[in-house]
Amino acid sequence: MTIRRLVGPRVLLWAAMTAYATGFAALSVLRHRAFQTGRFDLGNMVQAVWSSAHGHPLTVTALRGDEISRLAAHFDPILVAFTPLWLAWPSPDVLLVAQAIAVALGAVPVYRLARKHLASERAGLGFSLAYLLYPPTQWLTLNEFHPVALACPLLLFAIWYLDEGRLLPFAVCAVLAATTKEEIAFVVAGLGIWYALARGRRLEGAAIAAGGIAVALIAIEVVIPHFNRAGGSSFFSRYSEVGGSPGGILKTVLTHPWKIVTTGLTGRGLGYLVQLAAPLGLLALGAPLLLIAALPELAINLLSAAPAQTSIRFHYTAGLIPVLVAGSVLGAARLNRPRAATAVLALAIVSNYFLGAIPLWRYFPGAEHAQAASARVTQHDRLAAEALRLIPPNAVVSATNSLGAHLSARRRILSFPFVQDATWVAADETSPGYADRLAPLPTALQLSWLRRNPEWRLVFERDGILIFQRRS
């Protein structure tokens, strides 16, 4: 009986993780086959990894056609680590599959943390299953591929190791997490504050907090401006209402703090907070010191003018999920409620019905239908795949967003309707152009111009899929 109690939950845990990784890897690949991914963002990551594998580390083609470093947009040098994987399996699928496996592995530290603090194998299993069923976890896995998704399991392992007082493996996980995106080091700094206050290790906690803040500031204020010709991150424009830069935001905090509150806590922002906290039964409120680590990421998302940052369907939750899940475990332990794991698991299942990313819910009334058809490969998709095979692998190509994710493994790829030095153009008239807002001519006018231009030859046209080749 003792052996069964020890082995049973662990076997179920690994079975659940395997099912999650397999299912969501398959869904991600099918979504790519169904042209639900884009040049921005999956194609951007593919090109960065392809370039790294071909001797041009992290080089990508910007939206306007400039050749830049990926570090000009985000501090995510961990992409270089995918070079060996790409050489073994040169396909965008390798990134999608790796992401699904990595996120699934985050269930391991959740299991260990809950088993330790709730003194129950079943509680460990319950919380780890709740993590896998937590809607933000699933949407993070399906949101194309983003390096910051890797921060989710890395931060969970970091929390576990820090809780155990194992500073060396914590440091490894924390450093790796910090290389997935510039603001993740702020989360690491928050973990240092938690370690200092909740565990009484003030010197070590202060060193972790100082190191995290320093890495984040270097990434934001030194690395990104160095590689960005404009001198700073282009994403600061999302925060124009509250200052438009780190210094401007700090000034607003000091001089007009109410502006920060009214900007962040809108109806959309409050709804976002509910969707993050409710599926975990608000248990994270029982661990307020750990929640300090979530504050920077919450502020970044809530103060942004981009609606995607206050939606659980995008990758902006990557730094929040670990803190909220681990906080829920510690909150349940503080209440001395091992059975809270069962309640959280039930809440996760119910919330997944209404908010999750599992396509099977489409067969049930009132459930989430957002993914109902996203993994369905249509005849239009098969025609698009056939058309793209006409384009040589080394050619400079200009492509609309949905086609661009399938063409990004090359030295140079432009975003249509930018043409410039492209020798091939791939366009899908049924899908809106991502770069229309910046190009001199919108997609429809540019395609009309290409049809009339004697320098270009239309080599494929079926069901709105157009392939042009430059005659010269």
ZADREN-646369 format. One record per residue (C-alpha): residue in three letters; x, y, z. Coordinates in nm, 2 decimals, m for minus. Each point is the difference from the previous one (the first is absolute). Last residue first. Example, Ala and Ser with C-alpha at 12.3 -4.5 7.8 and 13.67 -1.06 7.14 Angstrom:
! residues 2
['ser', [1.37, m0.11, 0.71]]
['ala', [m0.14, m0.34, 0.07]]
END
This chain:
! residues 472
['ser', [1.50, 3.98, m6.39]]
['arg', [m0.35, m0.15, m0.03]]
['arg', [m0.09, 0.05, 0.37]]
['gln', [m0.22, m0.29, 0.11]]
['phe', [m0.35, 0.04, 0.13]]
['ile', [m0.20, m0.25, 0.21]]
['leu', [m0.37, 0.07, 0.08]]
['ile', [m0.23, m0.19, 0.23]]
['gly', [m0.36, 0.13, m0.03]]
['asp', [m0.15, m0.33, m0.08]]
['arg', [0.25, m0.08, m0.27]]
['glu', [0.26, 0.22, m0.17]]
['phe', [0.35, m0.12, m0.07]]
['val', [0.28, 0.12, m0.23]]
['leu', [m0.09, 0.36, m0.03]]
['arg', [0.30, 0.16, m0.17]]
['trp', [0.16, 0.33, 0.11]]
['glu', [0.20, 0.25, m0.19]]
['pro', [m0.29, 0.07, m0.24]]
['asn', [m0.19, 0.17, 0.29]]
['arg', [m0.37, m0.02, m0.05]]
['arg', [m0.06, m0.29, 0.24]]
['leu', [0.26, 0.14, 0.24]]
['trp', [m0.19, 0.33, 0.02]]
['ser', [m0.33, m0.17, 0.09]]
['leu', [0.18, m0.20, 0.27]]
['gln', [0.14, 0.33, 0.14]]
['leu', [m0.34, 0.15, 0.00]]
['ala', [m0.16, m0.29, 0.19]]
['thr', [0.29, m0.02, 0.25]]
['pro', [0.00, 0.36, 0.10]]
['leu', [0.24, 0.25, m0.16]]
['pro', [0.28, 0.20, 0.17]]
['ala', [0.04, m0.27, 0.26]]
['leu', [m0.04, 0.07, 0.38]]
['arg', [m0.37, m0.08, 0.08]]
['asp', [m0.01, m0.27, m0.27]]
['ala', [0.27, m0.20, 0.17]]
['tyr', [m0.22, m0.27, 0.15]]
['gly', [m0.19, m0.06, m0.32]]
['pro', [m0.35, m0.14, 0.04]]
['ser', [m0.06, m0.36, m0.11]]
['thr', [m0.22, m0.10, m0.29]]
['glu', [0.23, 0.16, m0.26]]
['asp', [0.28, m0.23, 0.11]]
['ala', [0.33, 0.12, m0.14]]
['ala', [0.34, m0.15, m0.09]]
['val', [0.24, 0.23, m0.19]]
['trp', [0.33, m0.12, m0.15]]
['thr', [0.32, 0.18, m0.11]]
['ala', [m0.02, 0.24, 0.30]]
['asp', [0.24, 0.30, m0.01]]
['gln', [m0.26, 0.26, 0.12]]
['val', [m0.34, m0.17, 0.03]]
['phe', [m0.18, 0.14, 0.31]]
['pro', [m0.36, m0.10, m0.05]]
['phe', [0.09, m0.25, 0.13]]
['ser', [0.23, m0.07, 0.29]]
['leu', [0.35, m0.07, m0.12]]
['ile', [0.21, m0.32, 0.04]]
['arg', [0.38, m0.01, 0.00]]
['arg', [0.25, m0.27, 0.10]]
['arg', [m0.25, m0.29, m0.01]]
['ala', [m0.21, m0.21, 0.23]]
['ser', [m0.28, 0.26, 0.00]]
['leu', [m0.22, m0.15, m0.28]]
['his', [m0.27, m0.19, 0.19]]
['ala', [m0.05, 0.28, 0.26]]
['gly', [m0.03, 0.24, m0.29]]
['leu', [m0.31, m0.15, m0.15]]
['ser', [m0.23, 0.13, 0.28]]
['asn', [0.18, 0.34, 0.00]]
['thr', [0.01, 0.08, m0.37]]
['ala', [0.32, m0.09, m0.17]]
['ser', [0.30, 0.17, m0.17]]
['val', [0.27, m0.24, m0.10]]
['val', [0.37, 0.01, m0.04]]
['ala', [0.09, m0.34, m0.15]]
['asn', [0.20, m0.26, 0.19]]
['pro', [m0.27, m0.27, 0.04]]
['pro', [m0.13, 0.03, m0.35]]
['ile', [m0.37, 0.10, m0.02]]
['leu', [m0.23, m0.25, m0.18]]
['arg', [m0.06, m0.20, 0.32]]
['leu', [m0.19, 0.30, 0.12]]
['ala', [m0.28, m0.07, m0.24]]
['glu', [m0.06, m0.35, 0.12]]
['ala', [m0.02, 0.12, 0.36]]
['ala', [m0.25, 0.26, m0.10]]
['leu', [m0.21, m0.25, m0.19]]
['arg', [0.00, m0.23, 0.31]]
['asp', [m0.11, 0.30, 0.22]]
['his', [m0.29, 0.08, m0.24]]
['gln', [m0.10, m0.36, 0.00]]
['thr', [m0.03, 0.03, 0.38]]
['val', [0.22, m0.11, 0.29]]
['arg', [m0.20, 0.01, 0.32]]
['ala', [0.21, 0.11, 0.30]]
['ser', [m0.16, 0.34, 0.04]]
['ala', [m0.35, m0.13, m0.05]]
['ala', [m0.14, m0.03, 0.36]]
['gln', [0.29, 0.19, 0.16]]
['ala', [m0.21, 0.30, 0.11]]
['his', [m0.30, m0.22, 0.09]]
['glu', [0.01, 0.03, 0.38]]
['ala', [m0.31, m0.18, 0.14]]
['gly', [m0.36, 0.11, 0.01]]
['pro', [m0.13, m0.32, m0.15]]
['phe', [0.24, m0.30, m0.03]]
['tyr', [0.15, m0.13, m0.33]]
['arg', [0.23, 0.30, m0.03]]
['trp', [0.17, m0.10, 0.33]]
['leu', [0.20, m0.26, m0.20]]
['pro', [0.22, 0.29, m0.13]]
['ile', [0.18, 0.03, 0.34]]
['ala', [0.11, 0.37, 0.04]]
['gly', [m0.16, 0.09, 0.32]]
['leu', [m0.23, 0.28, 0.12]]
['phe', [m0.35, m0.14, 0.06]]
['tyr', [0.08, m0.37, 0.03]]
['asn', [0.35, 0.07, 0.13]]
['ser', [m0.16, 0.20, 0.28]]
['val', [m0.20, m0.31, 0.10]]
['ile', [0.30, m0.23, m0.01]]
['ala', [0.22, 0.25, 0.18]]
['leu', [m0.26, 0.04, 0.27]]
['ala', [m0.02, m0.37, 0.05]]
['leu', [0.38, m0.02, 0.03]]
['val', [0.00, 0.29, 0.24]]
['ala', [m0.27, m0.17, 0.22]]
['thr', [0.20, m0.33, 0.00]]
['ala', [0.32, 0.18, 0.09]]
['ala', [m0.18, 0.18, 0.28]]
['arg', [m0.02, m0.34, 0.16]]
['pro', [0.34, 0.06, 0.15]]
['arg', [m0.15, 0.30, 0.20]]
['asn', [0.24, 0.13, 0.26]]
['leu', [m0.10, 0.36, m0.09]]
['arg', [0.36, 0.09, m0.04]]
['ala', [0.05, m0.32, m0.20]]
['ala', [m0.28, 0.10, m0.24]]
['gly', [0.16, 0.35, m0.04]]
['leu', [0.34, m0.17, m0.07]]
['val', [m0.15, m0.21, m0.28]]
['ser', [m0.19, 0.30, m0.14]]
['gly', [0.31, 0.21, 0.01]]
['ala', [0.18, m0.27, m0.21]]
['val', [m0.28, 0.02, m0.26]]
['leu', [m0.01, 0.38, 0.01]]
['val', [0.38, 0.05, m0.01]]
['pro', [0.05, m0.25, m0.28]]
['ile', [m0.29, 0.13, m0.21]]
['leu', [0.10, 0.37, 0.02]]
['gly', [0.33, 0.00, m0.20]]
['ala', [m0.15, m0.18, m0.30]]
['thr', [m0.33, 0.20, 0.01]]
['tyr', [0.11, 0.22, m0.29]]
['his', [0.00, m0.30, m0.23]]
['phe', [m0.35, 0.06, m0.13]]
['arg', [m0.35, m0.14, 0.07]]
['ile', [m0.02, 0.12, 0.36]]
['ser', [m0.08, 0.35, m0.13]]
['thr', [0.12, 0.32, 0.15]]
['gln', [0.32, 0.02, m0.21]]
['ala', [m0.20, m0.07, m0.32]]
['pro', [m0.19, 0.33, 0.05]]
['ala', [0.31, 0.21, m0.07]]
['ala', [m0.03, 0.33, 0.19]]
['ser', [0.23, m0.14, 0.27]]
['leu', [m0.04, 0.10, 0.36]]
['leu', [m0.16, m0.33, 0.10]]
['asn', [0.27, m0.22, m0.17]]
['ile', [0.31, 0.17, 0.13]]
['ala', [m0.16, 0.05, 0.35]]
['leu', [m0.09, m0.37, 0.02]]
['glu', [0.35, m0.10, m0.10]]
['pro', [0.16, 0.23, 0.26]]
['leu', [m0.25, m0.12, 0.27]]
['ala', [0.04, m0.37, m0.04]]
['ala', [0.31, m0.04, 0.22]]
['ile', [m0.18, 0.19, 0.28]]
['leu', [m0.25, m0.29, m0.02]]
['leu', [0.24, m0.21, 0.20]]
['leu', [m0.04, 0.23, 0.30]]
['pro', [m0.38, m0.01, m0.03]]
['ala', [m0.02, m0.38, 0.04]]
['gly', [m0.36, m0.05, 0.11]]
['leu', [m0.11, 0.22, m0.29]]
['ala', [0.13, m0.28, m0.23]]
['leu', [m0.31, m0.20, 0.12]]
['leu', [m0.23, 0.21, m0.22]]
['gly', [m0.17, m0.32, m0.10]]
['leu', [0.26, m0.08, m0.26]]
['pro', [m0.24, 0.04, m0.30]]
['ala', [m0.10, 0.34, 0.16]]
['ala', [0.34, 0.16, 0.00]]
['leu', [0.10, 0.05, m0.36]]
['gln', [m0.35, 0.04, m0.15]]
['val', [m0.08, 0.24, 0.28]]
['leu', [0.31, 0.21, m0.06]]
['tyr', [m0.08, 0.02, m0.37]]
['gly', [m0.35, 0.11, 0.07]]
['leu', [0.13, 0.28, 0.22]]
['gly', [0.23, 0.11, m0.28]]
['arg', [m0.27, 0.01, m0.26]]
['gly', [m0.23, 0.19, 0.23]]
['thr', [0.28, 0.24, 0.07]]
['leu', [0.24, m0.04, 0.29]]
['gly', [0.33, 0.08, m0.18]]
['thr', [m0.06, 0.35, m0.13]]
['thr', [m0.21, 0.12, 0.30]]
['val', [0.26, m0.12, 0.24]]
['ile', [0.30, 0.14, m0.18]]
['lys', [m0.17, 0.33, m0.04]]
['trp', [m0.07, 0.00, 0.37]]
['pro', [0.38, 0.00, 0.06]]
['his', [0.04, 0.33, m0.17]]
['thr', [0.34, 0.15, 0.11]]
['leu', [0.19, m0.30, 0.14]]
['val', [m0.15, m0.28, m0.22]]
['thr', [0.00, 0.24, m0.30]]
['lys', [0.37, 0.06, 0.05]]
['leu', [0.06, m0.37, 0.02]]
['ile', [m0.19, m0.05, m0.33]]
['gly', [0.20, 0.27, m0.17]]
['gly', [0.33, m0.15, 0.12]]
['pro', [m0.10, m0.35, m0.12]]
['ser', [m0.13, 0.15, m0.33]]
['gly', [m0.33, 0.12, m0.15]]
['gly', [m0.12, 0.20, 0.30]]
['val', [m0.33, m0.14, 0.11]]
['glu', [m0.22, 0.06, m0.31]]
['ser', [0.29, m0.07, m0.23]]
['tyr', [0.04, m0.35, 0.13]]
['arg', [m0.05, m0.20, m0.32]]
['ser', [0.25, 0.23, m0.17]]
['phe', [0.26, m0.16, 0.22]]
['phe', [m0.02, m0.31, m0.23]]
['ser', [0.25, 0.15, m0.25]]
['ser', [0.28, m0.06, 0.26]]
['gly', [0.27, 0.25, 0.00]]
['gly', [0.26, 0.18, m0.21]]
['ala', [m0.18, 0.01, m0.34]]
['arg', [0.28, m0.21, m0.14]]
['asn', [m0.08, m0.29, 0.24]]
['phe', [0.29, m0.22, 0.07]]
['his', [0.16, 0.22, 0.27]]
['pro', [m0.34, 0.12, 0.12]]
['ile', [m0.10, m0.37, 0.07]]
['val', [0.32, m0.08, 0.19]]
['val', [0.04, 0.31, 0.21]]
['glu', [m0.33, 0.13, 0.15]]
['ile', [m0.23, m0.30, m0.02]]
['ala', [0.25, m0.28, 0.04]]
['ile', [0.22, 0.18, 0.24]]
['leu', [m0.30, 0.10, 0.21]]
['ala', [m0.13, m0.35, 0.01]]
['val', [0.34, m0.14, 0.09]]
['ala', [0.05, 0.26, 0.28]]
['ile', [m0.35, m0.06, 0.14]]
['gly', [0.06, m0.38, 0.02]]
['gly', [0.34, 0.04, 0.16]]
['ala', [m0.13, 0.24, 0.26]]
['ala', [m0.29, m0.23, 0.09]]
['ile', [0.23, m0.31, 0.01]]
['ala', [0.26, 0.18, 0.22]]
['ala', [m0.28, 0.12, 0.23]]
['gly', [m0.14, m0.35, 0.03]]
['glu', [0.35, m0.14, 0.09]]
['leu', [0.06, 0.27, 0.26]]
['arg', [m0.36, m0.02, 0.14]]
['arg', [m0.04, m0.37, 0.03]]
['gly', [m0.30, 0.02, 0.24]]
['arg', [m0.21, m0.24, m0.20]]
['ala', [m0.31, 0.22, m0.06]]
['leu', [0.18, 0.34, m0.01]]
['ala', [0.33, m0.07, m0.18]]
['tyr', [m0.13, m0.28, m0.22]]
['trp', [m0.30, 0.20, m0.10]]
['ile', [0.23, 0.30, m0.09]]
['gly', [0.22, m0.23, m0.20]]
['leu', [m0.31, m0.14, m0.18]]
['gly', [m0.09, 0.36, m0.09]]
['ala', [0.35, 0.04, m0.16]]
['val', [m0.06, m0.31, m0.21]]
['val', [m0.33, 0.15, m0.12]]
['phe', [0.19, 0.31, m0.09]]
['ala', [0.24, m0.22, m0.20]]
['ile', [m0.30, m0.10, m0.21]]
['glu', [m0.02, 0.36, m0.13]]
['glu', [0.25, m0.04, m0.28]]
['lys', [m0.12, m0.33, m0.15]]
['thr', [0.12, m0.36, m0.02]]
['thr', [0.35, 0.06, 0.13]]
['ala', [m0.12, 0.07, 0.35]]
['ala', [m0.15, m0.35, 0.02]]
['leu', [0.34, m0.15, m0.07]]
['val', [0.16, 0.21, 0.28]]
['ala', [m0.28, m0.10, 0.25]]
['cys', [0.03, m0.37, m0.09]]
['val', [0.38, 0.00, 0.05]]
['ala', [m0.03, 0.22, 0.32]]
['phe', [m0.26, m0.23, 0.15]]
['pro', [0.23, m0.30, m0.08]]
['leu', [0.27, 0.17, 0.21]]
['leu', [m0.22, 0.14, 0.27]]
['arg', [m0.15, m0.32, 0.13]]
['gly', [m0.19, 0.15, 0.30]]
['glu', [m0.29, m0.24, m0.06]]
['asp', [m0.24, 0.29, m0.06]]
['leu', [0.26, 0.14, m0.24]]
['tyr', [0.01, m0.33, m0.19]]
['trp', [m0.37, m0.01, m0.03]]
['ile', [m0.04, 0.36, m0.10]]
['ala', [0.28, m0.04, m0.27]]
['phe', [m0.17, m0.31, m0.13]]
['leu', [m0.32, 0.19, m0.04]]
['leu', [0.20, 0.29, m0.16]]
['leu', [0.15, m0.23, m0.26]]
['pro', [m0.34, m0.16, m0.07]]
['cys', [m0.16, 0.34, m0.08]]
['ala', [0.31, 0.17, m0.14]]
['leu', [m0.01, m0.24, m0.30]]
['ala', [m0.31, 0.19, m0.12]]
['val', [0.23, 0.30, m0.02]]
['pro', [0.16, m0.15, m0.31]]
['his', [m0.32, 0.04, m0.19]]
['phe', [m0.16, m0.25, m0.24]]
['glu', [m0.35, 0.01, m0.14]]
['asn', [m0.24, 0.08, 0.29]]
['leu', [m0.10, m0.36, 0.06]]
['thr', [0.22, m0.06, 0.31]]
['leu', [m0.09, 0.33, 0.16]]
['trp', [m0.36, m0.07, m0.07]]
['gln', [0.03, m0.33, 0.19]]
['thr', [0.17, 0.16, 0.30]]
['pro', [m0.24, 0.29, 0.01]]
['pro', [m0.30, m0.24, 0.02]]
['tyr', [0.13, m0.20, 0.30]]
['leu', [m0.04, m0.36, m0.09]]
['leu', [0.37, m0.09, 0.01]]
['tyr', [0.04, 0.20, 0.32]]
['ala', [m0.31, m0.16, 0.15]]
['leu', [0.16, m0.34, m0.08]]
['ser', [0.31, 0.10, 0.20]]
['phe', [m0.22, 0.13, 0.28]]
['gly', [m0.19, m0.33, 0.03]]
['leu', [0.30, m0.22, m0.03]]
['gly', [0.18, 0.18, 0.28]]
['ala', [m0.31, m0.01, 0.21]]
['arg', [m0.02, m0.37, m0.06]]
['glu', [0.36, m0.05, 0.10]]
['ser', [m0.08, 0.18, 0.33]]
['ala', [0.21, 0.19, 0.25]]
['leu', [m0.17, 0.33, m0.10]]
['his', [0.32, 0.19, m0.01]]
['lys', [0.22, m0.27, m0.15]]
['arg', [m0.24, m0.17, m0.23]]
['ala', [m0.12, 0.34, m0.13]]
['leu', [0.36, 0.11, m0.08]]
['arg', [0.09, m0.33, m0.16]]
['tyr', [m0.31, m0.01, m0.22]]
['val', [0.05, 0.36, m0.11]]
['pro', [0.36, m0.07, m0.07]]
['val', [m0.09, m0.29, m0.23]]
['ala', [m0.30, 0.17, m0.17]]
['gly', [0.24, 0.25, m0.17]]
['leu', [0.10, m0.29, m0.22]]
['ala', [m0.31, 0.05, m0.21]]
['val', [0.11, 0.35, m0.09]]
['ala', [0.33, m0.13, m0.13]]
['ile', [m0.16, m0.29, m0.20]]
['ala', [m0.25, 0.24, m0.17]]
['gln', [0.28, 0.25, m0.08]]
['ala', [0.23, m0.27, m0.14]]
['val', [m0.28, m0.11, m0.23]]
['leu', [m0.07, 0.35, m0.14]]
['leu', [0.37, 0.07, m0.04]]
['val', [0.07, m0.33, m0.19]]
['asp', [m0.31, 0.05, m0.21]]
['pro', [0.16, 0.31, m0.16]]
['ser', [0.22, m0.24, m0.19]]
['pro', [0.36, m0.09, m0.03]]
['trp', [0.01, m0.31, 0.23]]
['ala', [0.36, m0.08, 0.11]]
['leu', [0.15, 0.33, m0.10]]
['trp', [m0.30, 0.17, 0.15]]
['leu', [0.04, m0.18, 0.33]]
['pro', [0.37, 0.09, 0.01]]
['thr', [m0.09, 0.37, m0.06]]
['phe', [m0.27, 0.02, 0.26]]
['ala', [0.24, 0.13, 0.26]]
['val', [0.04, 0.32, m0.21]]
['leu', [m0.36, 0.08, 0.08]]
['ile', [0.11, 0.04, 0.37]]
['pro', [0.12, 0.35, m0.11]]
['asp', [m0.35, 0.14, 0.08]]
['phe', [0.05, 0.37, 0.07]]
['his', [m0.28, 0.14, m0.23]]
['ala', [m0.02, 0.23, m0.30]]
['ala', [0.36, 0.09, m0.08]]
['leu', [0.11, m0.33, 0.14]]
['arg', [m0.14, m0.17, m0.31]]
['ser', [0.28, 0.16, m0.18]]
['ile', [m0.07, 0.21, m0.30]]
['glu', [m0.03, m0.03, m0.38]]
['asp', [m0.23, 0.28, m0.11]]
['gly', [m0.31, m0.10, m0.21]]
['arg', [m0.27, 0.23, 0.15]]
['leu', [m0.13, m0.28, 0.24]]
['ala', [0.35, m0.10, 0.10]]
['thr', [0.20, m0.28, m0.16]]
['val', [0.17, m0.21, 0.26]]
['thr', [0.35, m0.07, 0.13]]
['leu', [0.02, m0.20, 0.32]]
['pro', [0.35, m0.13, m0.06]]
['his', [0.11, 0.01, m0.36]]
['gly', [0.20, m0.32, m0.05]]
['his', [m0.26, m0.22, m0.16]]
['ala', [m0.15, m0.16, 0.31]]
['ser', [m0.04, 0.35, 0.16]]
['ser', [m0.17, 0.11, m0.32]]
['trp', [m0.25, m0.29, 0.02]]
['val', [m0.07, 0.08, 0.37]]
['ala', [m0.07, 0.36, m0.07]]
['gln', [m0.20, m0.08, m0.31]]
['val', [m0.22, m0.25, 0.19]]
['met', [m0.05, 0.25, 0.28]]
['asn', [m0.13, 0.27, m0.25]]
['gly', [m0.21, m0.26, m0.18]]
['leu', [m0.18, m0.09, 0.32]]
['asp', [m0.09, 0.36, 0.08]]
['phe', [m0.05, 0.18, m0.23]]
['arg', [0.04, m0.20, m0.32]]
['gly', [m0.32, m0.16, 0.12]]
['thr', [m0.16, m0.30, 0.14]]
['gln', [m0.36, m0.11, m0.07]]
['phe', [0.11, m0.13, m0.34]]
['ala', [m0.19, m0.34, 0.04]]
['arg', [0.34, m0.18, 0.00]]
['his', [0.11, 0.23, 0.28]]
['arg', [m0.32, m0.08, 0.20]]
['leu', [0.07, m0.36, m0.06]]
['val', [0.35, 0.03, 0.14]]
['ser', [m0.14, 0.18, 0.31]]
['leu', [m0.27, m0.26, 0.05]]
['ala', [0.24, m0.29, m0.03]]
['ala', [0.24, 0.16, 0.25]]
['phe', [m0.30, 0.07, 0.22]]
['gly', [m0.11, m0.36, 0.00]]
['thr', [0.34, m0.16, 0.04]]
['ala', [0.12, 0.24, 0.27]]
['tyr', [m0.33, m0.03, 0.19]]
['ala', [m0.02, m0.38, m0.03]]
['thr', [0.36, m0.04, 0.11]]
['met', [m0.06, 0.24, 0.30]]
['ala', [m0.31, m0.19, 0.10]]
['ala', [0.17, m0.34, m0.02]]
['trp', [0.29, 0.15, 0.19]]
['leu', [m0.23, 0.12, 0.28]]
['leu', [m0.20, m0.32, 0.00]]
['val', [0.32, m0.21, 0.05]]
['arg', [0.10, 0.24, 0.28]]
['pro', [m0.34, m0.02, 0.16]]
['gly', [0.01, m0.39, 0.00]]
['val', [0.37, m0.05, 0.10]]
['leu', [m0.01, 0.12, 0.36]]
['arg', [m0.35, m0.11, 0.10]]
['arg', [0.04, m0.32, m0.19]]
['ile', [0.33, m0.08, 0.18]]
['thr', [m0.17, 0.07, 0.34]]
['met', [m0.28, m0.24, m0.09]]
END
